[in-house]
Structure formats: C-alpha cells, structure tokens
Amino acid sequence: MSTTASPSSSIDASSPFLLRFFSPTLYLPDPSSGTLPQILAWPDTRLEFSHDYVQLLFPLPEHSAFASAPIVTQQIAEAFAASDELRGELRRAFGRMMVFYGLKVDVSSTGTTFVTATERVHTSPSRWLSRFNHNHLRITRIIRSLRVLGCGDEAAAFWRILLESDDVKKAVSARSLMYWKRAAERGLHLPPDEDDDEAEGVKWLRDWKGGVSGVKKVQS
C-alpha cells in the first residue's frame, strides 16, 4: 500500500528557521531560548519574566520591537496550512500559554474549540487581568499569529472568552480590547496597530487566498 509523505517531512536544513523550529522531527533550537519543547516546559514564572520566546512561539508577518524576531512569509504560512503536524505544535504552544493565563482549551464532541477559565485565572504569575499589563500585547500577538498560521478556530475561541468575560470587561482597557478585536476580526493583511482600514498592509496576505479558510468572526 502506498503512503503519502507528510508536508512537514520535506522540512530540512535549507528550510526557513521557523519551520525547523516547529518541526517535530527537527525542533531546531533558538540560541537564546532553546527548543520548542524546552520552552513549553518552562515554569510560569519564567514565561512571565522572559520576553523574546513569545516571538518564536507566535511569529507574525510584520516586524516588531524585537528586531531579531523571525517573520512569517507566505512560504511559511503555506507550510503551516498544509501540515497538521506544524499546526499541532502551534496548538501545543497555545495550550501552554492558556495554562499560563489560568485558562483551559478543550474540544467538544462536535469538534468545536473553546477556552474556559480555571481557578488559577486570578492567581497566575502573569497577572494579566489588570490594566496596562504587558501580557495584553502578547495576547494580541497570539490571536493574530494563530490566524495567520491556520489555527483560526483557536484564535476565535480565545477571542470569544475575552469578549464575553466579565473579568476582562472590568480589568482590561478599551484600547487593549480594540487591539484584540482587530487581531481577531480584521482582514489578515492589516496589523492590529494599523489605524487605516484602507491601508495596503501586508501585501502577500492581502493577495493570498490560501490562508483565510480557518478564520471565523466572533460576533459581539
């Protein structure tokens, strides 16, 4: 019986760093933070006080304040869209960050992804349920990265709990909520910090038709 090779099996030493970092057959280490499994094994306190690992776990298609942060290209986005394994590793990273925030990811019997709060949501070292917390920027990044890399269901589930949570409404600024909404619901070509809805944004994302299938809008 013939078998079809997984798209991720074609990832090798010539592939972009992000593909090798996420590949479960390679797990190329980042010089500063280590491999993906090593980062996911960090205690919550290290996740809170370290910073550059977030750019590795949830890369974006635009430059950030971290000049060395890897950038998602169309080649990388297409590889994630084609590979269950790569998206699976991204989901692992998402699940770890949800635990860090005192949240939990589950999938219903019908295949619907949803996020719920746990008893740790108010005691997590992140203290994210407060105004002007640096984790609010991370949340924006997480939602956008999930969408760009083909995990739109997870992005929508995360945005849904943020949108519906009374704790969030009480503790988080309108500005942070605006960025989260932009990350979750705008066209993928527009970064959340772009105020002009008519801006060109990221050109390849504007023109790309392959990455929008997993995106779902959460009605407010």
Backbone as CSV, one residue per row, in Angstrom:
resi,resn,N_x,N_y,N_z,CA_x,CA_y,CA_z,C_x,C_y,C_z
1,MET,0.843,-1.187,0.000,0.000,0.000,0.000,0.880,1.239,0.000
2,SER,0.621,2.179,-0.886,1.441,3.378,-0.973,1.038,4.374,0.101
3,THR,1.983,5.201,0.503,1.725,6.235,1.502,2.132,7.569,0.945
4,THR,1.472,8.602,1.450,1.789,9.968,1.040,2.586,10.648,2.138
5,ALA,3.694,11.212,1.784,4.543,11.860,2.784,3.858,13.081,3.363
6,SER,4.023,13.289,4.673,3.504,14.492,5.310,4.235,15.700,4.761
7,PRO,3.528,16.839,4.560,4.213,18.038,4.074,5.389,18.439,4.946
8,SER,5.291,18.176,6.253,6.380,18.567,7.141,7.617,17.697,6.957
9,SER,7.474,16.544,6.271,8.632,15.675,6.081,9.629,16.273,5.101
10,SER,9.215,17.275,4.358,10.109,17.920,3.407,10.914,19.042,4.049
11,ILE,10.699,19.299,5.330,11.458,20.328,6.033,12.856,19.797,6.321
12,ASP,13.870,20.550,5.883,15.250,20.108,6.079,16.117,21.307,6.430
13,ALA,17.424,21.124,6.346,18.363,22.162,6.773,18.274,23.435,5.942
14,SER,17.686,23.343,4.765,17.560,24.525,3.913,16.246,25.275,4.137
15,SER,15.372,24.727,4.952,14.064,25.339,5.194,14.200,26.549,6.112
16,PRO,13.255,27.479,6.054,13.281,28.637,6.953,13.335,28.218,8.420
17,PHE,13.959,29.048,9.226,14.146,28.726,10.643,12.839,28.347,11.332
18,LEU,11.776,29.108,11.111,10.536,28.841,11.827,10.000,27.437,11.545
19,LEU,10.132,26.977,10.317,9.661,25.625,10.001,10.493,24.579,10.727
20,ARG,11.781,24.800,10.806,12.635,23.843,11.516,12.419,23.923,13.026
21,PHE,12.111,25.115,13.539,11.837,25.290,14.964,10.574,24.524,15.370
22,PHE,9.535,24.583,14.533,8.266,23.926,14.852,8.218,22.464,14.434
23,SER,9.106,22.040,13.543,9.054,20.673,13.031,9.309,19.656,14.141
24,PRO,8.384,18.729,14.389,8.597,17.736,15.449,9.696,16.733,15.141
25,THR,10.178,16.706,13.909,11.298,15.819,13.577,12.640,16.525,13.698
26,LEU,12.620,17.840,13.862,13.872,18.599,13.957,13.977,19.387,15.258
27,TYR,12.932,20.159,15.595,12.956,21.023,16.774,14.263,21.804,16.860
28,LEU,14.568,22.554,15.797,15.779,23.357,15.796,15.749,24.340,16.957
29,PRO,16.795,24.381,17.781,16.772,25.288,18.932,17.048,26.740,18.548
30,ASP,16.415,27.634,19.267,16.778,29.040,19.206,17.987,29.231,20.117
31,PRO,19.010,29.998,19.692,20.223,30.132,20.502,19.968,30.664,21.907
32,SER,18.951,31.504,22.082,18.693,32.118,23.381,17.704,31.326,24.229
33,SER,16.693,30.763,23.594,15.591,30.166,24.351,15.552,28.645,24.329
34,GLY,16.218,28.008,23.360,16.205,26.559,23.276,15.174,26.058,22.292
35,THR,14.800,24.800,22.430,13.853,24.177,21.513,12.421,24.495,21.929
36,LEU,11.499,24.216,21.032,10.087,24.405,21.347,9.669,23.595,22.573
37,PRO,9.958,22.288,22.640,9.556,21.532,23.840,10.189,22.078,25.122
38,GLN,11.427,22.560,25.037,12.063,23.121,26.229,11.335,24.371,26.709
39,ILE,10.957,25.233,25.783,10.239,26.462,26.152,8.893,26.113,26.776
40,LEU,8.189,25.155,26.182,6.870,24.796,26.700,6.948,24.161,28.082
41,ALA,8.131,23.685,28.458,8.326,23.082,29.783,8.741,24.105,30.834
42,TRP,8.960,25.343,30.438,9.349,26.367,31.404,8.253,26.552,32.454
43,PRO,8.647,26.911,33.693,7.632,27.248,34.705,6.974,28.600,34.372
44,ASP,5.825,28.835,34.955,5.091,30.064,34.676,5.907,31.315,34.964
45,THR,6.714,31.276,36.021,7.489,32.465,36.371,8.475,32.834,35.267
46,ARG,9.059,31.833,34.622,9.983,32.143,33.531,9.230,32.655,32.309
47,LEU,8.045,32.105,32.051,7.241,32.603,30.941,6.853,34.068,31.167
48,GLU,6.659,34.449,32.402,6.280,35.821,32.698,7.447,36.788,32.516
49,PHE,8.623,36.410,32.992,9.718,37.372,33.029,10.672,37.275,31.841
50,SER,10.516,36.262,31.003,11.248,36.221,29.739,10.356,36.860,28.675
51,HIS,10.962,37.315,27.600,10.174,38.072,26.636,10.313,37.593,25.196
52,ASP,11.525,37.290,24.749,11.688,37.046,23.315,11.123,35.708,22.854
53,TYR,10.823,34.782,23.772,10.285,33.490,23.351,8.913,33.634,22.689
54,VAL,8.166,34.658,23.069,6.816,34.826,22.512,6.887,35.054,21.004
55,GLN,7.946,35.728,20.552,8.110,35.964,19.115,8.429,34.681,18.367
56,LEU,8.941,33.690,19.084,9.209,32.382,18.476,7.946,31.523,18.423
57,LEU,7.227,31.479,19.534,6.041,30.634,19.598,4.910,31.165,18.744
58,PHE,4.821,32.494,18.619,3.718,33.115,17.888,4.254,34.193,16.953
59,PRO,4.909,33.772,15.888,5.523,34.722,14.956,4.467,35.462,14.139
60,LEU,4.853,36.633,13.647,3.952,37.495,12.881,4.523,37.791,11.498
61,PRO,3.685,38.240,10.587,4.163,38.583,9.241,4.673,40.008,9.131
62,GLU,4.830,40.696,10.258,5.379,42.052,10.238,6.440,42.170,11.330
63,HIS,7.304,43.149,11.187,8.369,43.364,12.157,7.798,43.879,13.474
64,SER,8.485,43.578,14.559,8.063,44.014,15.880,9.201,44.768,16.545
65,ALA,9.000,45.108,17.820,10.029,45.818,18.575,11.283,44.968,18.754
66,PHE,11.129,43.644,18.618,12.269,42.745,18.720,12.848,42.570,17.316
67,ALA,13.940,43.248,17.054,14.492,43.284,15.698,14.854,41.894,15.182
68,SER,15.211,40.988,16.073,15.650,39.658,15.647,14.494,38.668,15.539
69,ALA,13.279,39.105,15.801,12.142,38.191,15.762,11.931,37.635,14.362
70,PRO,11.731,36.324,14.219,11.503,35.737,12.889,10.186,36.223,12.306
71,ILE,10.138,36.365,10.987,8.968,36.893,10.295,8.284,35.768,9.512
72,VAL,6.962,35.746,9.567,6.192,34.784,8.779,6.111,35.273,7.339
73,THR,6.571,34.467,6.419,6.462,34.741,4.991,5.335,33.895,4.409
74,GLN,5.021,34.131,3.152,3.997,33.319,2.516,4.415,31.857,2.477
75,GLN,5.690,31.591,2.251,6.179,30.213,2.236,5.908,29.523,3.572
76,ILE,6.145,30.226,4.656,5.926,29.650,5.979,4.440,29.437,6.240
77,ALA,3.630,30.432,5.892,2.187,30.299,6.090,1.618,29.139,5.282
78,GLU,2.107,28.977,4.067,1.628,27.877,3.229,2.040,26.533,3.816
79,ALA,3.238,26.468,4.392,3.689,25.216,5.005,2.810,24.852,6.193
80,PHE,2.446,25.824,7.015,1.561,25.560,8.147,0.172,25.150,7.662
81,ALA,-0.311,25.817,6.624,-1.634,25.487,6.089,-1.692,24.053,5.590
82,ALA,-0.558,23.537,5.121,-0.508,22.197,4.534,-0.137,21.106,5.530
83,SER,0.277,21.470,6.741,0.834,20.481,7.656,0.062,20.418,8.974
84,ASP,-0.602,19.298,9.211,-1.255,19.085,10.503,-0.232,19.079,11.637
85,GLU,0.963,18.576,11.353,1.991,18.478,12.388,2.439,19.863,12.854
86,LEU,2.682,20.762,11.910,3.110,22.107,12.292,2.020,22.833,13.076
87,ARG,0.793,22.723,12.595,-0.310,23.371,13.313,-0.508,22.713,14.685
88,GLY,-0.242,21.426,14.763,-0.341,20.751,16.049,0.652,21.293,17.061
89,GLU,1.860,21.585,16.610,2.863,22.159,17.506,2.463,23.572,17.938
90,LEU,1.888,24.335,17.004,1.406,25.665,17.353,0.280,25.576,18.379
91,ARG,-0.592,24.599,18.216,-1.670,24.410,19.196,-1.110,24.034,20.564
92,ARG,-0.030,23.263,20.591,0.622,22.936,21.869,1.108,24.210,22.550
93,ALA,1.722,25.096,21.767,2.195,26.368,22.321,1.023,27.196,22.840
94,PHE,-0.062,27.214,22.084,-1.256,27.941,22.512,-1.802,27.368,23.815
95,GLY,-1.878,26.046,23.907,-2.372,25.414,25.123,-1.525,25.748,26.336
96,ARG,-0.200,25.786,26.134,0.688,26.128,27.262,0.460,27.563,27.719
97,MET,0.277,28.475,26.788,0.040,29.862,27.176,-1.322,30.021,27.846
98,MET,-2.289,29.230,27.443,-3.577,29.298,28.125,-3.447,28.844,29.579
99,VAL,-2.686,27.783,29.815,-2.433,27.359,31.191,-1.745,28.488,31.957
100,PHE,-0.785,29.130,31.339,-0.077,30.249,31.948,-1.048,31.351,32.363
101,TYR,-2.078,31.586,31.559,-3.058,32.632,31.870,-4.195,32.152,32.761
102,GLY,-4.134,30.911,33.200,-5.206,30.386,34.038,-6.433,30.007,33.244
103,LEU,-6.222,29.643,31.980,-7.307,29.254,31.093,-7.096,27.811,30.639
104,LYS,-8.072,27.266,29.933,-8.006,25.871,29.501,-8.637,25.738,28.126
105,VAL,-7.990,24.965,27.255,-8.508,24.708,25.913,-9.137,23.319,25.871
106,ASP,-10.334,23.240,25.340,-10.997,21.958,25.155,-11.606,21.906,23.759
107,VAL,-11.881,20.693,23.303,-12.556,20.486,22.023,-13.786,19.636,22.289
108,SER,-14.945,20.116,21.848,-16.196,19.401,22.093,-16.286,18.160,21.213
109,SER,-17.314,17.355,21.452,-17.530,16.135,20.669,-17.830,16.437,19.212
110,THR,-18.260,17.663,18.942,-18.544,18.067,17.557,-17.349,18.744,16.895
111,GLY,-16.234,18.817,17.632,-15.028,19.402,17.062,-14.874,20.887,17.276
112,THR,-15.732,21.493,18.093,-15.644,22.924,18.365,-14.607,23.197,19.447
113,THR,-13.707,24.124,19.182,-12.699,24.517,20.162,-13.248,25.618,21.047
114,PHE,-13.040,25.482,22.354,-13.461,26.558,23.248,-12.452,26.696,24.384
115,VAL,-12.404,27.910,24.946,-11.486,28.237,26.032,-12.319,28.628,27.246
116,THR,-11.954,28.097,28.404,-12.658,28.427,29.639,-11.653,28.851,30.701
117,ALA,-12.159,29.549,31.706,-11.313,29.986,32.815,-11.217,28.889,33.859
118,THR,-10.066,28.798,34.524,-9.873,27.871,35.624,-9.732,28.679,36.913
119,GLU,-9.590,27.981,38.014,-9.452,28.668,39.302,-8.152,29.461,39.399
120,ARG,-7.207,29.209,38.477,-5.920,29.914,38.514,-5.934,31.242,37.749
121,VAL,-7.065,31.595,37.160,-7.073,32.768,36.294,-6.709,34.039,37.057
122,HIS,-7.005,34.104,38.348,-6.692,35.298,39.137,-5.381,35.179,39.903
123,THR,-4.753,34.000,39.890,-3.524,33.805,40.656,-2.315,33.507,39.788
124,SER,-2.492,33.475,38.476,-1.366,33.237,37.574,-0.308,34.319,37.760
125,PRO,0.988,33.945,37.684,2.046,34.960,37.776,1.952,36.046,36.716
126,SER,1.182,35.790,35.670,1.063,36.795,34.611,0.291,38.025,35.068
127,ARG,-0.633,37.847,36.013,-1.478,38.960,36.481,-2.075,39.719,35.299
128,TRP,-2.511,38.981,34.288,-2.938,39.628,33.054,-4.276,40.334,33.181
129,LEU,-5.059,39.970,34.198,-6.341,40.646,34.404,-6.123,41.938,35.191
130,SER,-5.412,42.852,34.575,-5.134,44.163,35.160,-4.833,45.128,34.027
131,ARG,-4.944,46.390,34.274,-4.721,47.380,33.230,-3.232,47.556,32.955
132,PHE,-2.929,47.826,31.721,-1.580,48.157,31.283,-0.587,47.036,31.570
133,ASN,-1.046,45.805,31.445,-0.197,44.636,31.657,0.453,44.255,30.337
134,HIS,1.744,43.931,30.371,2.462,43.622,29.123,1.923,42.383,28.431
135,ASN,1.217,41.535,29.155,0.625,40.360,28.530,-0.483,40.711,27.549
136,HIS,-1.021,41.911,27.618,-2.052,42.309,26.660,-1.471,42.387,25.250
137,LEU,-0.223,42.835,25.147,0.441,42.832,23.841,0.673,41.407,23.366
138,ARG,1.023,40.533,24.281,1.226,39.130,23.926,-0.067,38.521,23.405
139,ILE,-1.175,38.851,24.036,-2.467,38.287,23.626,-2.811,38.722,22.210
140,THR,-2.559,39.985,21.904,-2.774,40.459,20.532,-1.964,39.629,19.556
141,ARG,-0.707,39.416,19.878,0.190,38.641,19.017,-0.311,37.203,18.869
142,ILE,-0.709,36.594,19.966,-1.147,35.198,19.923,-2.339,35.035,18.989
143,ILE,-3.325,35.902,19.129,-4.521,35.795,18.296,-4.162,35.959,16.824
144,ARG,-3.376,36.972,16.523,-3.026,37.215,15.112,-2.192,36.079,14.547
145,SER,-1.210,35.609,15.294,-0.347,34.532,14.811,-1.152,33.266,14.545
146,LEU,-2.058,32.923,15.441,-2.886,31.743,15.241,-3.660,31.838,13.935
147,ARG,-4.221,32.988,13.657,-4.987,33.155,12.420,-4.093,33.037,11.189
148,VAL,-2.963,33.729,11.221,-2.070,33.731,10.059,-1.559,32.324,9.766
149,LEU,-1.330,31.534,10.803,-0.737,30.211,10.623,-1.777,29.088,10.578
150,GLY,-3.031,29.440,10.338,-4.026,28.424,10.046,-4.783,27.847,11.214
151,CYS,-4.660,28.460,12.393,-5.396,27.988,13.573,-6.486,28.993,13.942
152,GLY,-7.333,29.277,12.980,-8.387,30.253,13.177,-9.400,29.848,14.239
153,ASP,-9.664,28.545,14.382,-10.617,28.087,15.404,-10.109,28.431,16.804
154,GLU,-8.821,28.218,17.024,-8.238,28.530,18.332,-8.250,30.042,18.587
155,ALA,-7.931,30.821,17.567,-7.964,32.280,17.706,-9.364,32.750,18.058
156,ALA,-10.363,32.192,17.381,-11.747,32.590,17.635,-12.189,32.191,19.041
157,ALA,-11.764,31.014,19.502,-12.136,30.557,20.845,-11.520,31.454,21.914
158,PHE,-10.277,31.856,21.697,-9.605,32.741,22.651,-10.300,34.104,22.669
159,TRP,-10.569,34.647,21.502,-11.236,35.935,21.420,-12.631,35.865,22.040
160,ARG,-13.312,34.753,21.879,-14.668,34.634,22.412,-14.692,34.779,23.922
161,ILE,-13.766,34.109,24.622,-13.781,34.216,26.077,-13.356,35.614,26.521
162,LEU,-12.433,36.228,25.798,-12.035,37.588,26.131,-13.198,38.553,25.944
163,LEU,-13.956,38.336,24.898,-15.081,39.216,24.581,-16.226,39.062,25.568
164,GLU,-16.421,37.848,26.060,-17.587,37.569,26.897,-17.306,37.615,28.391
165,SER,-16.026,37.660,28.787,-15.664,37.580,30.204,-15.956,38.882,30.951
166,ASP,-16.681,38.795,32.049,-16.915,39.963,32.895,-15.620,40.427,33.547
167,ASP,-14.741,39.480,33.886,-13.457,39.850,34.485,-12.645,40.718,33.528
168,VAL,-12.657,40.361,32.249,-11.933,41.149,31.252,-12.547,42.536,31.126
169,LYS,-13.854,42.622,31.090,-14.530,43.910,30.952,-14.202,44.839,32.108
170,LYS,-14.019,44.276,33.291,-13.717,45.079,34.468,-12.251,45.495,34.535
171,ALA,-11.360,44.637,34.032,-9.935,44.836,34.303,-9.126,45.364,33.130
172,VAL,-9.604,45.182,31.913,-8.780,45.478,30.735,-9.253,46.762,30.065
173,SER,-8.310,47.553,29.595,-8.636,48.836,28.990,-9.329,48.666,27.639
174,ALA,-10.074,49.695,27.255,-10.749,49.686,25.952,-9.730,49.603,24.822
175,ARG,-8.559,50.170,25.028,-7.529,50.152,23.997,-7.039,48.723,23.735
176,SER,-6.778,47.981,24.812,-6.353,46.589,24.633,-7.446,45.773,23.958
177,LEU,-8.688,45.989,24.350,-9.801,45.270,23.730,-9.897,45.597,22.242
178,MET,-9.607,46.843,21.886,-9.633,47.240,20.484,-8.592,46.462,19.686
179,TYR,-7.381,46.349,20.231,-6.330,45.616,19.524,-6.673,44.142,19.405
180,TRP,-7.243,43.564,20.460,-7.627,42.161,20.394,-8.700,41.948,19.334
181,LYS,-9.652,42.847,19.279,-10.718,42.738,18.282,-10.146,42.839,16.870
182,ARG,-9.232,43.783,16.676,-8.599,43.911,15.360,-7.852,42.638,14.999
183,ALA,-7.093,42.096,15.954,-6.321,40.875,15.692,-7.240,39.715,15.336
184,ALA,-8.425,39.675,15.937,-9.323,38.543,15.765,-10.226,38.660,14.555
185,GLU,-10.594,39.877,14.164,-11.678,40.025,13.200,-11.328,40.766,11.919
186,ARG,-10.252,41.526,11.893,-9.923,42.266,10.684,-9.366,41.352,9.606
187,GLY,-9.285,41.920,8.387,-8.586,41.217,7.337,-7.161,40.932,7.769
188,LEU,-6.670,39.741,7.434,-5.350,39.328,7.904,-4.229,40.244,7.429
189,HIS,-4.435,40.950,6.332,-3.355,41.783,5.801,-3.112,43.021,6.649
190,LEU,-4.036,43.374,7.545,-3.901,44.585,8.347,-3.416,44.257,9.757
191,PRO,-2.230,44.724,10.138,-1.756,44.532,11.505,-2.663,45.263,12.491
192,PRO,-2.774,44.779,13.724,-3.660,45.420,14.699,-3.313,46.873,15.010
193,ASP,-2.051,47.273,14.834,-1.684,48.656,15.134,-1.861,49.590,13.942
194,GLU,-2.418,49.098,12.847,-2.707,49.933,11.681,-4.088,50.561,11.857
195,ASP,-4.120,51.895,11.932,-5.387,52.589,12.164,-6.196,52.812,10.896
196,ASP,-5.552,52.710,9.750,-6.221,52.978,8.483,-6.769,51.680,7.899
197,ASP,-8.080,51.553,7.876,-8.687,50.329,7.353,-8.464,50.150,5.858
198,GLU,-8.057,51.217,5.187,-7.822,51.151,3.744,-6.347,50.985,3.402
199,ALA,-5.510,50.810,4.407,-4.074,50.660,4.166,-3.779,49.366,3.410
200,GLU,-2.650,49.343,2.709,-2.276,48.143,1.972,-1.959,46.988,2.904
201,GLY,-1.338,47.301,4.035,-0.978,46.250,4.973,0.100,45.337,4.421
202,VAL,0.021,44.067,4.783,0.979,43.064,4.315,0.494,42.568,2.961
203,LYS,1.221,42.920,1.919,0.728,42.696,0.555,0.426,41.232,0.268
204,TRP,1.325,40.325,0.646,1.106,38.925,0.278,-0.115,38.350,1.001
205,LEU,-0.392,38.857,2.214,-1.583,38.401,2.912,-2.848,38.972,2.279
206,ARG,-2.739,40.183,1.767,-3.885,40.795,1.092,-4.251,40.006,-0.157
207,ASP,-3.251,39.523,-0.868,-3.478,38.823,-2.133,-3.665,37.325,-1.969
208,TRP,-3.218,36.786,-0.835,-3.193,35.335,-0.633,-4.601,34.803,-0.373
209,LYS,-4.965,33.749,-1.051,-6.280,33.145,-0.883,-6.232,31.857,-0.071
210,GLY,-5.048,31.408,0.260,-4.939,30.091,0.884,-5.048,30.081,2.385
211,GLY,-4.947,31.234,3.026,-4.866,31.215,4.474,-6.088,31.682,5.212
212,VAL,-7.189,31.950,4.522,-8.323,32.564,5.194,-9.410,31.565,5.589
213,SER,-9.259,30.301,5.224,-10.334,29.349,5.434,-10.628,29.076,6.902
214,GLY,-9.611,29.198,7.761,-9.840,28.889,9.178,-10.284,30.061,10.008
215,VAL,-10.501,31.212,9.411,-10.818,32.417,10.156,-12.321,32.499,10.401
216,LYS,-12.685,32.721,11.644,-14.088,32.883,11.985,-14.260,34.165,12.783
217,LYS,-15.273,34.941,12.450,-15.559,36.172,13.180,-16.447,35.873,14.379
218,VAL,-16.109,36.461,15.519,-16.916,36.305,16.722,-17.806,37.527,16.840
219,GLN,-19.073,37.335,16.848,-19.999,38.460,16.905,-20.042,39.013,18.310
220,SER,-19.950,40.342,18.417,-20.041,40.982,19.743,-21.468,41.361,20.051
